[in-house]
Amino acid sequence: MEAVIIVLVVLGLVIGIPALLFVRLSRLEKKFLLLEKNLRHLEAGFATPRAETGPDTSPEQGAEALEPEAPKAPDEPEQTDKARPAASTAWKTAPPPKASLEETVGAKWTIWLGGLALALGGIFLVRYSVEYGLLGPKVRLVLAALLALVLAGTGEVLRRRDAKIHLGALPPAYIPGILTAAGILTGYASIYTAFALYGFLGPLAAFVLLALVSVAGLALSVLHGPSLAALGMAGSYVTPLLTGSDSPNIWPLYIYLLFVTAAAFFTASLRGWLWLAVSSAAGAVLWGFLWNTSNWTPGDVLPSALYFVTLTVLALVFLKIDKAGVDGKNPTWRHQDWPVTGVLAGISLLAAALLRLDEYSNLSLSFFALITAVHLASAWRWRGLSVLAAWAALLFSFAYASWHVPALLDLMREYDRFFGFAPPEPSALDRFLIAGAVFGLIFAATGFAAVWKRGGLEYWSAASTLTPLGALIYGYIQATQFEQSVPFALAAVVLAAIFTLMAEVLGREAGANKRLEWNSGIYTAAAFAALALAFTMVLEKGWLTVAIALLCPAMAFVTLRRPVPVLRKLAAAMALIVVARLIMYPLLTTEPGTIPVFNWLLYAYGVPALAFAASAVIFLRKKDDIHVQVFEVAAIAFTTALIGFEVRHLLNNGVVTSSRFDLQEMSIHTLTWAGLSLGLNRLDNWRKRVVLSYGSLVLGLMGIAGIVLVQLLALNPLMTNDSIGAGLIFNQLILAYLLPAMLYGLIYVTGNTIRHPFYLAAAGAVALVLAFAYLSLEIRALFQGSGLLGLNQETSDGEMYTYSAVWLVYGLALLGAGILSRTRALRYASFAVVMLSVSKVFLFDMSNLTGIFRALSFIGLGMVLIGIGYVYQRAVFPANKEAPPKEAVKTGDDTAPDTSEK
């Protein structure tokens, strides 16, 4: 009995003294605030007469303001009450003064510390009584409960008292809320200590008591503010962890979580605390995933399904939707109710997890369909939840992609191992395909209805088109493993017809409605995508490329009749895919036939080239943008590939996969690339297209690279000793060196409009090198006579002397051309060739030539060098040449001599 009296006395001291002090302090603070208010009124009254003239900050005038006011002159009009500024309201609109350190520490921190001290005092009191055996278990539990009730009751008393005597700057429920929170914490600690540390309570009793305390905290938070709500919510979702048992049961847990979540939703909707609703929903969802990963059994399907369905209903019932943001005529993504959308999306993840855990059974699939229907209905009912349509489509796509069908089982094992799931047994393929078809048609129908009847956002049209297309693609992959399939192709054609009908219906009713017009374009694009899928599923790879290429001008033609901006992007995307496929796998077929030119290659590459060129021309009528450039690139790429494979087909008797590759074929390829470069440059001068300019550059550089790396180095007849043909003049050297030299020379001469100067210089340089190589190799062909030019063949003195003579003549020819055309580059090239000849004469001919050839070599070289010097003195740098008149230079007179050089 004495112990009871001691405990009661301590409780009275702990609770009564702070409560009494709080009451006294509140009364004193009230009087202090009243005095401060009266003082402000007096200050405002003194400041009123000076209001018209504006504030004066000088100390002298400030002091004069305190003196009695002098009598007014008779002729001075008396200031009326209306003209006097409303000084009595000035203190109300002024911003509150910033709290000082003393106020922060004395009026706020002390209260929080006091509440914490009260809670810890209650906890330590219970523990002390247990450790020293002062009281029995029941008495200790009762006293702890009484302490919690007294603290909460004191908080309620002070709340009601403070509601009558407003505490000024401090919130009315500040001190009462702290006392109530201390009571809630004391209750938590008492019950958990009795259960976990000392075993005074069983799991069920502790669970019920902790749940009651948590719900009480949520209920009292309506009166005491959000801090108590956060405390009650956290305690509610932590309680199942604190009272866990060795044999957990899913039914009591989910019923408890639903009860607590409903209470939190109700509190949040009553007080407008959106954070409380979102936090409680997150706790409920986390508990669902925690159960699935730790305690899941096959018998948990029904309670789990009922749990997430009920959570969805609770969220829709209690969470309010922002009417101002969702009832607009044309809402955008900014007007979406993202918090509610996030809550519903989080709950729906439990439905997707249930599908995998239950191995896609009929029951779990039915509940997943129910959740999908609720999402679509919510998106239909409230415009602010329109994004739920897209989310439902994404969720279904994830669930369908995770479906365990036989072809996917090995891949999904790694997925399950990464996330710690036990891989289920593979599902039957027919159920997989039927589910995909049903869900795809549901999304297509509901999405179209929402767009047509309610003017839905693009979320609906995207879900309506992408979901059935994705289901069709994934079903085709799993059922056929990319093999040809007529049934799937027919399904794609049917889907294309459905999308075409939807686009036509929306297009007729669009009128001035830009949103319906845009949605009509989406369905039109989806129809073309379905046709492309049909071609993919039934045609071989080569025919597929042709079919997809033909869809591009068809889409371009549609845009001429109806403005569908999305078709430009879709067609350009298809063109990019086809070009990427061409780059990775250039050969579209291995058996094009044996007929030259008019074979399957002409269709496989020529038809796409024409289709992309036509698409570029048609789309250019509307707008010149990057999409038109994509078609131009595709047309150039397929034209180049067509010519290249036709050349290979012709040289290898129809066998395009032949491993044979020689100088003749490479020479034709480089001639082709150089010719295309010249043609694109001429076309660029006419059309002024940047793609044509860069296409000319790329093809020209490809030809130069092939000449340098292959024709001059790798496949040079000097290196390979391959035969160039029996003719002394008409042989492969013309094709490999002379014709490319002439073509690149033509590019240099006519390339004054080329946008890339470095390419022009490279073309001129390679033309000169090729001409030098042709002359040198032709000399060797004339002296060898057998068509074999390898370095292992014997070289005569006459051949060596001829090199020197021809090189000098070639250098003189370059010099003459440079002087006549005033081109410095040709004169420099001439100098290089002559210096090469000089080096050969002095370093090689002196030691290797004999007899008359040595003398002739030096005599000829000397005469040529003297001649070159004379020409330079007379034509290039004349000593007595008069400068042109300054007037002609300044005015640009046409009669002035032209001294410019290239």
Secondary structure, DSSP 4 states (H G I P E B T S, - for coil): -HHHHHHHHHHHHHHHHHHHHHHHHHHHHHHHHHHHHHHHHHHHHHHGGGTTT-----HHHHHHTTSPPPPPPTTSPPPPTTTS--GGGHHHHSPPPPPPHHHHIIIIIHHHHHHHHHHHHHHHHHHHHHHTT-S-HHHHHHHHHHHHHHHHHHHHHHHHHHHHS--TTS-TTHHHHHHHHHHHHHHHHHHHIIIIIS--S-HHHHHHHHHHHHHHHHHHHHHH-HHHHHHHHHHHHHHHHHT--SS--HHHHHHHHHHHHHHHHHHHHHHT-HHHHHHHHHHHHHHHHHHHHHT--GGGHHHHHHHHHHHHHHHHHHS---HHHHS-SS--GGGS-HHHHHHHHHHHHHHHHHHHHTTS-HHHHHHHHHHHHHHHHHHHH-GGGTHHHHHHHHHHHHHHHT---GGGHHHHHHHHHHHTPPP-PPPPHHHHHHHHHHHHHHHHHHHHHHHHHH---HHHHHHHHHHHHHHHHHHHHHHHTT---HHHHHHHHHHHHHHHHHHHHHHHHHTT-HHHHHHHHHHHHHHHHHHHHHHHHHS-HHHHHHHHHHHHHHHHHHHHHS--HHHHHHHHHHHHHHHHHHHH---S-S---SSSSSSHHIIIIIHHHHHHHHHHHHHHHH--SHHHHHHHHHHHHHHHHHHHHHHHHHHTTT-TT-----HHHHHHHHHHHHHHHHHHHHHHHHH--HHHHHHHHHHHHHHHHHIIIIIIIIT-HHHH-----S-SSSSHHIIIIIHHHHHHHHHHHSGGG-S-HHHHHHHHHHHHHHHHHHHHHHHHHHHH-SS---TTS---HHHHHHHHHHHHHHHHHHHHHHHHTT-HHHHHHHHHHHHHHHHHIIIIIHHH--THHHHHHHHHHHHHHHHHHHHIIIIIS-SSPPPPPHHHHHHT-TTS------
